[in-house]
Amino acid sequence: MAASVVTHVEIFKLNIGLLEPFQVAIGTLRHATNILVKIHTSDGLTGLGEGSPIEFIVGESQASDFEAARALARLLIGKNPLAIQERMNEMDAFLVGSPAVKCALDMALYDLLAKCAGLPLYALLAGEKIAIHTCKTIGIDRPDIMARRAAEVKNSGFPAVKVKVGTDRVEDVRRIRAIRQAVGDGFPIRIDANQGWDPPEAVLALRDLARFDIQLCEQPVAHWNHAALKHVREQSPVPIMADESLFDDHDAFKLACMGACDLFNIKLAKAGGIRTAAKIDAIAQAAGIRCMAGCMIETRLGLSATAHFVSAHPNVQFADLDSVFVLAEDPVVGGITYDGGLVSLPDTPGHGADIDPNFLAGLESITVTG
């Protein structure tokens, strides 16, 4: 019996509006402009993957990834899709960086492998099905608006609220004070500065904010400044999580060796997919660093794959899988479901998510056959 090979790859521009603009310290998001790939094999199986390029985070755009996906897809034609390490190594040798588009292809390959094995993705990754609880994020706004939204997050059954900060230290204190008053004592507040503070301001801000019982702070300083991240960690009463400083396993190794942070935020679109995300988690475990699995602005398809990853990696103790709540529509069929902050995984083979065919038919696409 001949081994299955890739026959063709469909690439789609996956565009979805947001319910409203979403502001973080270094930019404002108004649309999800993602990449969707669908890998077809000679035995009739298909694997789907999603990448979420945000220019000011990963340095990619939908336009650049659409062309990159076309070139990378050609590397797959006629080859065994189940040999994921080899296929991804070939992509890395062909194109440096571009993690979001590689994430889409990596995710699709893992979806294929799990479907071929007849297993849900979490089982393929040697995990078991667990209950996952996600926080919900609120963007930067006036303190009173953010406080109201934080109370809504708590009342909707989420276990924690994540708050975007980093535009101005004094205003950030006003925001968090209002939020703590709105949610009461004991409800976890996580903050994310998205590189918005310089090192001295970060230390001052975190010392001011610690009185509001902050669970953790993501990326207080510029992504490239590992020394500053380490300095802030040493001076901060709040645990520090690396996000934009952490793309791949090499970054993880450097950060762990330096003692630059307390936690890692693993995002598949930053890591280039599941393969590298697992390497990051392995380094974190060895270094005694706990992890969060985060998201960019994926649909439930990309979030489903991330949730399977969480279920198979016990060191990933926090989840931030909430981008679906800012999208104006949900074109995904199957996949994870939400009950407040409780995320439930499907048991169907693969990651279990697909895109509604009617929605898919309206998207700009190309098909690579060789």
Residue pairs with C-beta under 8 A, 6 or more apart in sequence:
2 42
3 80
4 41
4 42
4 43
4 45
4 80
4 81
4 82
4 116
5 41
5 42
5 77
5 78
5 79
5 80
5 81
6 39
6 40
6 41
6 42
6 76
6 77
6 78
6 79
6 81
7 40
7 41
7 42
7 77
7 369
8 40
8 77
8 367
8 368
8 369
9 37
9 38
9 39
9 40
9 69
9 73
9 76
9 77
9 367
9 368
10 37
10 38
10 40
10 365
10 366
10 367
10 368
11 35
11 36
11 37
11 66
11 69
11 70
11 73
11 365
11 366
11 367
11 368
12 35
12 36
12 37
12 38
12 360
12 363
12 364
12 365
13 33
13 34
13 35
13 36
13 62
13 66
13 363
13 364
13 365
14 32
14 33
14 34
14 35
14 36
14 50
14 299
14 355
14 363
15 31
15 32
15 33
15 34
15 62
15 363
16 31
16 32
16 34
16 299
16 327
16 328
16 329
16 331
17 30
17 31
17 32
17 327
17 328
17 329
18 29
18 30
18 31
18 32
18 297
18 326
18 327
18 328
19 326
19 327
19 328
20 326
21 28
21 29
21 30
21 139
22 28
22 29
22 30
22 139
22 326
23 29
23 139
23 140
23 141
23 164
24 139
24 140
24 164
24 166
24 192
24 194
25 140
25 164
25 165
25 166
25 167
25 193
25 194
25 195
25 196
26 56
26 166
26 194
26 195
26 196
27 54
27 55
27 56
29 54
29 297
29 326
32 52
32 297
32 298
32 299
32 323
32 327
33 53
33 61
33 62
34 50
34 51
34 52
34 53
34 62
34 297
34 298
34 299
34 302
35 50
35 51
35 52
35 53
35 62
35 65
35 66
35 69
35 100
35 101
35 104
36 48
36 49
36 50
36 104
36 301
36 355
36 363
37 48
37 49
37 50
37 51
37 69
37 73
37 104
37 105
37 108
38 46
38 47
38 48
38 108
39 46
39 47
39 48
39 49
39 73
39 76
39 81
39 105
39 108
39 109
39 112
40 46
41 47
41 81
41 112
43 116
45 112
45 115
45 116
46 112
46 115
47 81
47 107
47 108
47 109
47 110
47 111
47 112
47 113
47 115
47 350
48 107
48 108
48 111
48 301
48 351
48 353
48 354
48 355
49 103
49 104
49 105
49 106
49 107
49 108
49 109
49 110
49 111
49 273
49 301
49 302
49 305
50 103
50 104
50 107
50 298
50 299
50 301
50 302
50 305
51 65
51 99
51 100
51 101
51 102
51 103
51 104
51 107
51 269
51 302
52 100
52 103
52 269
52 295
52 296
52 297
52 298
52 302
52 323
53 60
53 61
53 62
53 64
53 65
53 100
53 101
53 269
53 296
54 60
54 100
54 296
54 297
55 61
57 244
57 270
57 296
58 99
58 100
58 247
58 269
58 270
58 296
59 97
60 68
60 98
60 99
60 100
60 101
64 98
65 98
65 100
65 101
65 104
66 366
68 95
68 98
68 101
69 101
69 104
69 105
70 366
70 368
71 94
71 95
72 91
72 94
72 95
72 101
72 102
72 105
73 105
73 368
74 368
74 370
75 87
75 90
75 91
75 94
76 87
76 105
77 368
77 369
77 370
78 370
79 87
80 86
80 87
81 87
81 109
81 112
81 113
82 109
82 112
82 113
82 116
84 106
84 109
84 110
84 113
84 275
85 275
87 105
87 109
88 102
88 105
88 106
88 109
88 272
88 273
88 275
91 102
91 105
92 102
92 272
95 102
98 272
99 247
99 248
99 269
99 270
99 271
99 272
99 273
99 276
100 269
100 270
100 296
102 272
102 273
103 268
103 269
103 271
103 272
103 273
103 302
104 273
105 273
106 268
106 272
106 273
106 274
106 275
106 276
107 268
107 273
107 274
107 302
107 305
107 351
110 121
110 124
110 273
110 274
110 275
110 305
110 351
111 121
111 305
111 350
111 351
112 350
113 124
114 120
114 121
114 123
114 124
114 349
114 350
114 351
115 349
115 350
117 124
117 349
118 349
119 349
120 129
120 308
120 345
120 346
120 347
120 348
120 349
120 350
120 351
120 352
121 305
121 308
121 309
121 312
121 350
121 351
121 352
122 128
122 129
122 308
122 309
122 311
122 312
122 345
123 129
125 274
125 278
125 308
125 309
125 311
125 312
125 313
126 312
127 308
127 311
127 312
127 313
128 311
128 312
129 311
129 345
129 347
130 310
130 311
131 342
131 343
131 344
132 307
132 310
132 311
132 319
132 321
132 342
132 343
132 345
133 158
133 159
133 319
133 341
133 342
133 343
134 158
134 159
134 319
134 320
134 321
134 322
134 338
134 341
134 343
135 153
135 158
135 159
135 160
135 161
135 162
135 188
135 190
135 318
135 319
135 320
135 322
135 341
136 153
136 156
136 158
136 161
136 162
136 322
136 325
136 341
137 161
137 162
137 163
137 164
137 192
137 320
137 322
138 146
138 149
138 150
138 153
138 161
138 162
138 163
138 164
139 164
140 146
140 164
140 165
140 166
140 167
140 175
141 149
143 171
143 174
143 175
143 177
143 178
143 179
144 178
146 163
146 175
146 178
146 179
147 175
147 178
147 179
147 181
147 182
148 182
150 161
150 163
150 179
150 182
150 183
150 189
151 182
151 183
153 161
153 183
154 161
154 183
154 184
154 187
156 340
156 341
157 339
157 340
157 341
157 342
158 340
158 341
159 188
159 341
160 187
160 188
160 189
160 190
160 215
160 341
161 179
161 183
161 187
161 188
161 189
161 190
162 190
162 191
162 192
162 320
162 322
163 175
163 176
163 179
163 189
163 190
163 191
163 192
164 191
164 192
164 194
165 172
165 175
165 176
165 191
165 192
165 193
165 196
165 205
166 172
166 192
166 193
166 194
166 195
166 196
166 197
166 220
167 196
169 197
169 201
169 204
169 205
169 208
172 191
172 205
172 209
173 205
173 208
173 209
176 189
176 191
176 209
176 212
176 214
177 212
179 189
179 212
180 189
180 212
180 213
183 189
185 213
186 213
188 215
189 212
189 213
189 214
189 215
190 214
190 215
190 216
190 217
190 218
191 209
191 214
191 216
191 217
191 218
191 238
192 217
192 218
192 219
192 243
193 202
193 205
193 217
193 218
193 219
193 220
193 221
194 218
194 219
194 243
194 244
195 219
195 220
195 221
195 222
195 223
195 244
196 220
197 205
197 220
197 221
198 221
199 221
199 225
199 228
199 231
199 232
202 220
202 221
202 228
202 232
202 236
203 231
203 232
203 235
203 236
205 220
206 214
206 217
206 220
206 232
206 235
206 236
206 237
206 238
207 235
207 236
207 237
209 217
209 238
210 236
210 237
210 238
214 238
215 239
216 238
216 239
216 240
216 241
216 262
216 263
217 236
217 238
217 239
217 240
217 241
218 241
218 242
218 243
218 265
219 229
219 241
219 242
219 243
219 244
219 245
219 265
220 229
220 232
220 236
220 240
221 228
221 229
221 232
222 228
223 244
223 245
224 245
226 245
226 254
226 255
226 258
226 260
227 258
227 260
229 240
229 242
229 245
229 255
229 260
229 261
230 258
230 259
230 260
230 261
232 240
233 240
233 259
233 260
233 261
233 262
239 262
239 263
240 260
240 261
240 262
240 263
241 261
241 262
241 263
241 264
241 265
241 292
242 251
242 255
242 260
242 261
242 263
242 264
242 265
243 265
243 267
243 294
244 270
245 251
245 255
245 260
245 261
246 252
246 255
246 264
246 265
246 266
246 270
246 280
247 270
247 271
247 272
248 271
248 272
248 276
248 279
248 280
249 276
249 279
249 280
249 282
249 283
251 280
252 264
252 279
252 280
252 283
252 284
253 283
254 260
255 261
255 264
256 283
256 284
256 286
256 287
256 289
261 289
262 289
262 290
263 289
263 290
263 291
263 292
263 318
264 280
264 281
264 284
264 289
264 290
264 291
264 292
265 291
265 292
265 293
265 294
265 320
266 277
266 280
266 281
266 291
266 292
266 293
266 294
266 316
267 293
267 294
267 295
267 296
267 306
268 274
268 277
268 302
268 305
268 306
268 309
269 295
269 296
269 298
269 302
270 296
271 277
271 280
274 305
274 309
277 309
278 309
278 313
280 291
281 291
281 313
281 315
281 316
283 289
284 290
284 291
284 315
285 315
290 315
290 317
290 318
291 313
291 315
291 316
291 317
291 318
292 316
292 317
292 318
292 319
292 320
293 306
293 307
293 309
293 310
293 316
293 318
293 319
293 320
293 321
294 320
294 321
295 302
295 303
295 306
295 320
295 321
295 322
295 323
296 302
296 323
297 323
297 326
297 327
298 306
298 323
298 324
299 323
299 324
299 327
299 330
299 331
299 332
299 355
300 324
300 330
300 332
300 335
300 336
300 353
301 332
301 335
301 351
301 353
301 354
301 355
303 321
303 323
303 324
303 335
303 336
304 332
304 334
304 335
304 336
304 345
304 346
304 351
304 352
304 353
305 351
305 353
306 321
307 319
307 321
307 336
307 343
307 345
308 345
308 351
309 316
310 316
310 319
310 321
311 345
319 343
321 336
321 343
324 330
324 338
331 355
331 356
331 359
331 360
332 353
332 354
332 355
332 356
333 353
333 354
333 355
333 356
334 346
334 348
334 352
334 353
334 354
335 346
335 351
335 352
335 353
335 354
336 343
336 344
336 345
336 346
336 352
336 353
337 343
337 344
338 344
345 352
346 352
346 353
